[in-house]
Amino acid sequence: MSTTEDPNSVEAAIAATRIEVAALHAELVRYGLVVWTGGNVSGRVPGADLFVIKPSGVSYDDLAPENMILCDLDGNVIAGTPGSDRSPSSDTAAHAYVYRNMPDVGGVVHTHSTLRWRGRRGGKRFRV
């Protein structure tokens, strides 16, 4: 854990991030953005070089803050923390890459939506 903050505030930030990430997974289901166990959300822990991500293969109905997985920015699971007995999402390395290389990013969402999506970037329209 790399931080200059009080360890108690880091622990509070980890707990808050676990709660937020677990709640956001429920939103993925609510809006039909995921199928089965595919897709995930992760959140950067403020004040530390850590992020929280969902465990691999766990049903969205079974997700809770205490089974979210705490990882460092290389994607390594932090042993001895709640959820560390499970495997992290198979997308953990991609999430870690984003957090390592984009310090302004606070969260990553990966969906397996059956919906089509349109967007605009740099003035150009595109469809997926």
C-alpha positions in Angstrom: 0.0 0.0 0.0 1.6 3.3 -1.1 0.1 6.2 0.7 1.0 9.2 2.8 -2.4 9.3 4.5 -3.3 8.0 7.9 -3.8 4.2 7.7 -7.3 4.6 9.3 -8.4 6.9 6.5 -7.0 4.5 3.9 -9.0 1.7 5.6 -12.1 3.9 5.5 -11.5 4.7 1.8 -11.2 0.9 1.1 -14.4 0.2 2.9 -16.2 3.0 1.0 -14.9 1.9 -2.3 -16.0 -1.7 -1.6 -19.5 -0.5 -0.9 -19.6 1.7 -4.0 -18.3 -0.9 -6.4 -20.7 -3.6 -5.1 -23.6 -1.1 -5.5 -22.6 -0.2 -9.0 -22.7 -3.9 -10.1 -26.4 -3.9 -9.1 -26.8 -1.0 -11.5 -25.3 -3.0 -14.4 -27.9 -5.6 -13.8 -30.7 -3.1 -13.4 -30.0 -1.5 -16.7 -29.4 -4.8 -18.6 -25.7 -4.1 -19.3 -24.4 -7.5 -18.3 -25.3 -11.1 -18.9 -24.6 -13.9 -16.4 -21.3 -13.1 -14.6 -19.7 -11.2 -17.5 -18.7 -7.6 -17.1 -17.4 -5.7 -14.1 -16.8 -2.5 -12.3 -13.7 -1.4 -10.4 -12.9 1.6 -8.3 -9.7 3.3 -7.4 -9.1 3.7 -3.6 -8.6 7.4 -3.0 -5.2 8.0 -1.3 -3.7 4.7 -2.0 -2.2 2.8 -5.0 -5.1 0.3 -4.8 -8.3 -0.6 -6.5 -11.4 -2.8 -5.8 -12.8 -5.2 -8.4 -15.4 -8.0 -8.4 -14.4 -11.6 -8.0 -14.4 -13.9 -11.1 -17.4 -16.0 -11.8 -19.6 -14.8 -8.9 -23.2 -14.2 -9.6 -24.3 -10.5 -9.4 -26.9 -11.6 -6.8 -24.1 -12.8 -4.6 -21.9 -9.7 -4.7 -21.4 -7.8 -1.5 -18.8 -5.3 -0.3 -17.0 -8.0 1.7 -16.4 -10.2 -1.3 -15.0 -7.5 -3.5 -11.2 -8.0 -4.1 -8.6 -5.4 -3.2 -5.7 -5.2 -5.7 -2.5 -3.2 -6.1 -1.9 -1.3 -9.4 -0.1 -4.3 -10.9 -3.3 -6.3 -10.4 -2.0 -8.4 -7.5 -4.5 -9.4 -4.8 -3.8 -8.0 -1.4 -3.5 -11.1 0.8 -5.3 -11.2 4.1 -8.0 -8.8 3.0 -11.7 -9.6 2.6 -12.3 -11.4 -0.7 -8.6 -12.4 -1.1 -9.5 -16.1 -1.0 -11.2 -15.7 -4.4 -9.8 -15.0 -7.9 -10.2 -11.5 -9.2 -12.0 -10.8 -12.4 -10.3 -12.1 -15.5 -10.1 -8.4 -16.6 -8.1 -7.3 -13.6 -4.9 -6.7 -15.6 -6.7 -4.4 -18.0 -8.2 -2.4 -15.1 -4.8 -2.3 -13.4 -3.2 -0.9 -16.6 -5.7 1.9 -16.8 -5.2 2.9 -13.1 -1.3 2.7 -13.5 -1.3 4.8 -16.6 -4.2 7.2 -16.0 -4.0 8.6 -12.5 -7.1 10.8 -13.0 -9.3 7.7 -13.7 -11.4 6.8 -10.6 -13.3 3.9 -12.0 -13.6 1.4 -14.9 -16.7 -0.2 -16.2 -16.7 -3.2 -18.6 -20.0 -4.5 -19.8 -21.3 -7.3 -21.9 -24.4 -5.4 -23.1 -26.7 -6.8 -25.7 -27.7 -3.2 -26.5 -26.1 -1.2 -29.4 -24.3 1.9 -28.4 -23.5 5.1 -30.3 -21.0 7.7 -29.4 -19.1 10.6 -30.5 -15.4 11.3 -30.1 -13.4 14.1 -31.6 -16.4 15.3 -33.6 -16.8 11.9 -35.3 -19.8 9.7 -34.8 -19.5 6.0 -34.5 -21.7 3.0 -33.8 -21.0 -0.3 -32.1 
